[in-house]
């Protein structure tokens, strides 16, 4: 069972809401990105782990609504929800691949004790190594596609 993951939403929300600018202040999207990045890092959230969540889309919406801070909680809450879902998904996928690895290893150990022929063991070992390499590559591809399809596209659709 994958353990639930919960962020300190109130603290993060207050950090974002506490950032105010005077109407005449000239702030860039890059400056907003750095401010948001610092807020998330101070709450032990690495934006590198969630590139499609704290993205240009979020920064653009934040920038567009600088003078309407009442809309900011909605955007921040959506971002935090996606981070929680992404974290849960990553844990679930890791657990799934760990289970497969354990089953393959168990099969490998059982095969060695049951089968004495060196040729069978060599073939099985090669097959398992290839399977592990494939699973590792597949995991990376799944994670990349998962974040791209689930988070970036859905966030773009929700906020257009």
C-alpha positions, 0 to 999 in steps of 0.5 A: 500500500502506498502511503499518502502524501500531504503538503503543508498547504496552508503554509505554502498558500500563506507564503504565496499570498504574502507576496504583494507588489505595488501597482507601479512595480515592474516585475518580470515573469522570471522574478516571479519564477524565482520567488515561487521557486524559493517558496517551494524550496523553503517547504522542501519541494524541489521544482525539478521534481515537478517540472510540469506543475510549477511551470510557465503556465502557472507563472503566466497565470500568477503574472496575469493576476498580480493585481487580483490576489483573490484568484491566486489561492485557486492557482496555488491549490491546483498546483499543490494538488498536482504535486501531491498526485505526482508524488503519490503516483511516483511512489505507486510506480516505484512500489510496483516496479519494486514488487516486480523486481522482488518476484523476478529475483525470487524466481531467479533464486528458486530456479538456481536451486531447482535447476543444476544445468549451467546453460539454463542458469546462464540463459535465465541470468541473461534474460533477467538482466535484459528484463531489469534493463527494460524495466528501468528504461520503461520506468523512466519513459512512463514517468516522463509520459505520465507527467507530460500527459497527466499534469502539463496537458491537464493544467493547460486545459484547465487554465486556458 
